[in-house]
């Protein structure tokens, strides 16, 4: 969790931060309520999910729900170590990055940290939001955890290590010889270590659009460097005659004398899939499985109930009893190819047939409920990651919950947790810019949800704003907030920004003057598929007042906004929001 005034966990001691005592100015105290100058003061954040798929549906103790990690948790990778399982996801330019989860039963997952949580590990600068951390792999070998990943906004491919999966994790060990993305690290029985990755086609000559390749090279653990030139192991994909595209996300597995190479193929959209190859030699030649793909949804009825699409980018794990399971990404569209929750983590069992692995039901509709793995069910109480749930943060800790993220790497301290409140400093950086603006958010994890906040904020001029945002990227978001209007009076407003609307310029789509200017403002966003509604009130016991109803929320979908992330719900403040 993020320590107060540490912009990260207790491990962020390397980050030089401003003193909270000097930056946080108390200007008055009335009825034990402290008002802080120059801050937006949030009392709580409330999130509630209510997806139709989980309504009136009961799950037995022998079942689990898909997705196992709802919301923007893409590119899952998994390993086992000393009776537990560990799962890591891509995080792009959100910080802290590469969230890591722990489980004993593969069903109940507890976030135990973030692998990238110090500025000395990464500085995303002004990178595009869908840059940053791509497709990690986590593995465990002789008491040490290894995560290999690509930072497309910085050093490229790198490895970090830790003895404790919750951290601290090392600074990145760079891999300049690895040219591409989606690296995997494999520890062979003879002690040799191999890195496998996606890369450009041989000699950089594309036979068709989307032509990529898979390469492999050896790595020396002691010297912390690669020791061989990259060797081509897969050119293009399963069958060049069908012009396969975007072979990527490789993972090497060894079983019964065979090396298995599982890869994503088809791109991360509707045609996404998972395929498998095998060889008696680690470098190949690799044979493509006759029944590929072992996972895809592209051929199924797009009008089916509880639609899951774009499945692929899988990783496998073996249980102590010899069973195998897969984790992979998928999406839950609410209409057509529209989904705002991004790419999520699903799980299905693996069956070995005639020396080949198949994901059971991988080419059928992914079920929302399934028989759980044959493991003792955990009794530990953990924060929910799927199903319909209520989650509230009262900010009564001196640390931010691990579910909260910033955008890009903070270079200064602009928030404070104190007296059960979260203080966010409005700064010149704004939500329109590719910067680290004052934003603390968590994932939208449901198609049908509501998120609300209570906050106090006194804008001093008509450039300042604070409020609650549903955010996909700097050019696609909604904001319900508080500002001064042209007459110098406080008002609550709803702002929309989308590339295809109003020539991409932000516009106010609802507003109402506030009469109780000295009271806290309550703001709420309700989402139901593509429809988003916005509310406010100034009295906790009063009914919510509708500002605008059923606004088209498809601007928050991946199809409309582009990129690889999902929607965040965040507290936000800026001193120059309207400066453009």
N, C-alpha and C positions, 0 to 999 in steps of 0.2 A: 504493500500500500504506500501511498505517497505521504511522506512526512510533511507536516505543516512547515511552510517556508523552505521546503527542500525540493520542490518541483520534481518529485519522483519518490522513490522509496528511501529507506534508510541508507541505501547504497549510493545516493547521489551526492556524497560529500565532496566530490570533485567539482560540482557546479558552484560557481561563485554567485551568491544571491544577495539582494538587498535585505537589510535588516527589517523585520516586520515592525519593530518598535519605532523605526524612523519613518517608514513609508505609510503606516497606518495611523491616521490622525483622528482622535476622538474629539468631537467638537461640542457634544452636549450629552447629557444623560437625564432622561425623564421617565419616571415610573419603571426604573431598572431596565429600560430599553435604550441601548447604546446606539447612537447614530454616528456613522463614520463618514467623514468628508471624502469626496472623490472616489467612492466605491459604490458599486451595486451590491446590496446586502441580501443574500438569499437565505431564507429560513429553512426551506425544505424543497425536495424534488420528489414527485410521486409519479410512478409509472405503473400502468395496469394493462395487461394483455387479455384479449377476449376473442381469440380466433374461433370461427365457426367449427373448424375441424375438431376442436377439443370440447366444444359444448355438448352437453348431454352424452358424454362419452367417458366411460370408466376404464381405467387401466389396472389390470390385476398385478399382483406382486411378481408374476412370472413374465411380465411384458415390459417393454420400454417404448418411449415415444421418439419418433423422428420429426424434425432433426434433433440430434442430441445436443447441438449447440445452435440455437436459433439466432437469426440475425447475421450480421456481417462477420462471419468466421470462415473465410475461404481457405483453400489449399491445405487441408489438414494433413498432418504427419504424426505418426504415433510410434512409440516404442514401449517395451516393458523393462522393468528393472526392479529386482529384489521384491517381487510380489505386488508391484504397483504398475500402473500404466500412465504414460505421459503423452500429452497431445499439444501441439503447437500449430498456430495459424499464421498466415500472412497478415500484415498490418499496414503496408504501404507507408504513407507519411504521417500516420497517427503515432503519437508518442505518449507514454512509453509504448514500445513496439514488441511484436512477437509474443503475444500472450501465451502463457504455459498453464495447462490444466493437469490435475492429478486425479486418478480414480483407482479404486480397487475392484470395481465390478463392471467397468466400461459403460455404466448407465448414469451414475451420479458423478458429475465432474465438478471439481473445485478449482477455481483459479488460484494458483499459488504464487504468481508473480508475472513479471514481464522480462523477457531475456534482454531486451534493449531498453535500459532505463537511466542511462547516464549520457550526458552531453559528450563526454570524451569517447563514447562508443559510436555516436553518430550525430551529425548536425545536418538536418534536411534543408537548411537554408530557405530558399524560395522555390524549392522544387514543386512541380505539379503534385497534387494530392495523390494521384494514382501512380506516382513514382515510389521511391523508397524500397521497402522490404518485400521482395517477391519470394514466394514458394520455398519455405524452409524444409529441411529434413532433420529430425532428431533421432539420435542413436545413442546407445549405452555400451561402453566397452571397458572392462576391467576397472570399474569404480569411477569412471569419468563419463559425464554426459557431453555429447557433441551436438552442436547445431550448426549446420552449414546452410548458407543462404546467399541471396543476391541483393545488394543495395544498388539499385539502378540509378540512384541519385548521388552516388558517392564512390566508394572503393571498388564496386563490383562484387565479385564473389569473395566470401570470407567464411571463417570458422570461428565460433566462440565455444568455450568449454566451461564446465562447472562440476564440482564434486557434489554439490547440493542443487537439485533442480530448481529450487526456489531462489537460488542465487547465493553469493554474487557470481555473475558470469563474466568471463574475461573480456578484455578489449578485443576487437576483431583481429584475427590473423588473416591477412589478405592473401589472395590467390590470383596473382596477375596472369598466370598462364591459363587460367580457366576462362575461356571466351564464350560466354553465353549466359543462360539463366537456368533456374530450377536444379541446382546441384544436389546430388545424393552422395552420401558417404557410406561405404560398405566395408565391414571388417571380415576378412576371409579367415577360414580355419587355420591357415598356415601363417597367420600374422601379417599378411600383406593387407594394405588398405587401398581402396580404389574410390576415386571421385568420378561420377557419371553426370553428364549435364546435357542440356539442349544447346545447340549451337547452329551457326549458319550452315548451309549446304556445302558439300565438298567443293573446295576452290571458289567458294562464294558464287557459284553458278546455280541459279534456281531453274529447275526444269519446269516448274509451274508455280503460280502464286501460293504462298503458304508452305513452300517446300523448306523443311528444316531437317535437322539430323541429330543423332545422339552420339556423344563421344565419351571415351573413358581414358583415364590416366591414373598412375599410381601416386600415392601420397606417403611421405615419410613423417610419422608422428613426432619423432624426436627432433628432426631438423625443421619441422613445421613448413614443409615446402613440397611441391610436386617433384617427382623424379623422372618422369617419362613424358614424351610428347603425346598429345591427345591422339587417340586411335578411334577411327570411325567404327561404330558398332551397328548403328541403324541409320540407313539412308532413306529419308522421306517418311517411312512408316511401314505399315503392314504389307502393302502391295503397291508398288509404283505405278502399276497399270491403271489403278483407280484414282491416281493423283491425290494421295493422302496429304492432309494439311496439319500443320502445327503439332508435330510429334514433340512432346515435352513432358515435364514432371516425372522423370525416370526414377525408379527405385529398384535396387538389386536385392534379390532374396535367393538364398541357397537352400535346397531341399533335395535329399536323396541323390546327391551327386550332380544335380542340375543347377545351373544358374538361371534364375528367372528374372526377366526384365519387364516390369509393368510400367506402362506409360499412358499419359493422356494423349488423345488424338482427336482432331476435328475442330479445335478452337474452343474457347470458353463459353460460347453461345449455345444456340439450340442444337447444333450437331456434335456437341461434346460427347466424348466416350472414353472408355478405358480399354486398353489392349494389352496382350501379354506375349512375350517371346521367351524361348529357352535355348540353352546351349550347354554342352559339357565343358566348354572352355569359357573362362570369364570374359575374354575378348571376342568370343563368337567363333564361327558364324552363328547368328541367332535365327532360329526358326520361328515363324509367326504361327500362332495357334489357329487351327483350321476353323474354330468357332468364334473367332474375334468378331465384334467386341464382346468383352465379358461384362460390360456395363454401359448402357445408354438408354435414353428415353425418347430419342428422336423419331422413332417409328410408331409411337403410340398415339392414340386418339387425343388431340389437344383439348378436347372438351370433357375429358374424364374428371371425376370428382377428386378433390384434394390434389390438384395437379402439382407434380414435382417435375422440373425440367433441368436440362443442361448438366446432367450428372457426369462426373468424371474426376480426374486428378485424385486417384485413390492411393492409399497406403495400407499395408497389411500388418497384422500383429498375430503372433501365436500365443495361445493360452497354455497354462501349465498342463492341461489334460490333452493337449494336442489339437484342439479346435483352432480354427483360424477365423479372424474377422477382418473386415475392411472398413475404413473410414474414407469418405469422399465428399466432394462438394456437390451441392444441388441448389436449385432455386424454387421458390413457391410463387408463381405468377398469380395475380388476382384477375388478370384479363389478358388474353393473347400472350405476348412476350413481355408483359409489363410486371416488374417486381421492384419494390422499393427497399426490401430488406437485404438486398445483396445476395451473395453466395454464402450458403450456410453449410454446416457440417452434419452429414448423415452417416448412418452405420448399418451394415448388413453382413451376414455371415458369409464365409468362403468355404466352398467344397472342392476337394481335389478329385478330379476324374481322369483316370488313365494318365496320370503324371502331369496334369494341367490344372491350374486353379480357375475356378469360376465363382463369381459373386452370385450367391443364390438369390434368384429373383432380380438380378441386375438388369435384365432386359424386359422386365415386367414393371408395372406401376409400383413405385416405391411406397410401401405401406407407412401410414402414420403411426401404427402400432405393430409391434413384432415381438416374437418370443425372445427374451433376453438371453445373454450369454450364460453359460453354465459356470457361474462364479457366485460365491457367497455375497448376498446383497449387503451393501454398506448400510450401517445404521447411523453414520455421521450426518448431521444436519448441515446441508450446504445451500447456498443461494440457488434458486431455480434458474435453469438455462433453457427450458422448453416448457411446453404446455401453457395453460393460462395461469398467470400468477400476478401478484401485486408486489411491487418493490418500492420501498420508500427510503430515502436518505435524509435524516434529520440533521446531518452535519454535527453530530454530538461527539465525534471522535477527533483526535488531533492528526488523523491521517485521512486522505481521500481514499474511498473505496477503489479496489482494483478495476472496477468496471468503467471508471472515468478515464477519459483521454483528452489530451491537447491535440491541436493540429500543428504538426512540425515541432521542432525542438525548441523549447523555451530558452532564451538567453538571459532572462531576468525574472525576478519574482514579482508576479502581478496578482497573486491571490493570497488569501489568508483564511485559515480556519480558527475561529475564536468564539468562545461563549455560545456554542451551538449554532453558529452562523458561518456561512461561506461568503467571504468578501472578494469581489472581483473588481479590479481596477480598470476603468475605461481608459484605453490607450489610443494613440493615433492610428494604430493598425486597425483595419476594419475587415469585415467579413467578405468584402468584395475583392480583397487582395490575397495573393499567394504569400502570406506571411504567417507568423505565429501571433494571430490576434487573440484577444481575451475570450477564450472559448473553452468550456469544460463540458464534455458531452459523453453520452452513452448510446449504445446501439438501439435502433428500433428493432424489436425482436418479433413483432406480430404484424399481421396484415390489418387486424382490427385492434386498436389500442387507444389509450389516452395518456397524456403526459401533462403534468401541471406543476407550477412553482408558486411560491409566495416570496415576494421580494420588495425591498425598499430602494428607491432611487430618486434623486432630485436633480434632473438635468439643469445645467447652468446656462446652456445656450442651445440653439437649434441644430447643432451638429451632433450632440450627445444622444446616446440611446442605450437602453439595456432591456433585456427580455429573454424570451424562449424561442429557439429556432429549431425547425425541422430542416436538416442540412444534408445535401448530397455532395455539393462542391460549391466553390465561390460564385458560380454562375447559375446555380440551381438550388434555391432554398425558399422557405417561408420564414418570416419572423413576426411574432406578436410581441410588441414591446411598448415602452413608454418614452415619450419625447416631448419637446416643446414645439407647438405649432407656430405658424408665421405671426400669430398675435401674441406670442410669448406665454401661452397657456398650455398646461400639461394635458396631454391626450394619450390614449391607448390606440394603437394602430396595428394593422396587418400589412406587411410588405411581401411582395412576390418578386422573385428574379428568375428568369428563364431565357435561354438564348433565343427561343422561337417566339417569344412574346414581347411586345413593345420594343422591338429591335434590340432585345437583350438588356434593356435598361430596367433598373428597379422601379417598381411602381407601388403606390399605396392603394390597396384594394378595399380597405375598410378603416374607419377611424371614428373615435368618439371622445369628446372632451371629458376630462376627469374633473368632477366637482370636489371630491374628497381628496385633495392633493396631498394632505399630510398623512394619509393612511397608506398601508402597504397595498400593493397591487397583486392580485392573483391572476395568473394567466394560464390558459389551458389549450392544448391542441388535441383534437380527436381525429383519428384516422380510421377509415373503413375502406380498404382496398385503394381505389384511386381517388376517393373523396376525403378531403381534409376540411375540418371545421375549427373555428377559433372563437374562444370565449374569454371573458374577464369578469372580475368582481372586485370590490374593495372591502367586503365584509365576509369573513370566513363562513358565517352562518347563512349568508344570503344565497339565492339561486344564481347559477352562472348566467351571465348576460351574453347572448350571441352577438358576435361581431360580423361574421360572415360564415355561411354554411355551404358545404359540399363544393369547395373549390377543387378544380382538377389537380390532383396530386401526382399525375403521371410525369410531371416535370422532375420528380424525385426518383424516377425509375432509371435503371442502368441504360435502357434503350434510348431514353431522351437525354440524359445527362452525360452518358459516356463514362469511360473509366472502369475501374475494377472494385470500387468500394460500395458500401451500402449507406442507408440513411442513418444519421445521428440525430439525437434530440439533446439539445445543449443549452446551457446558460451562457449568455453572451453580453458583452458591453464594449462600447467604443466611444472615444471622445471626438472622433471625426467620421462618424458613420455616413453623414450626409455631405461630406466635403467634396464628393465627385462633381 
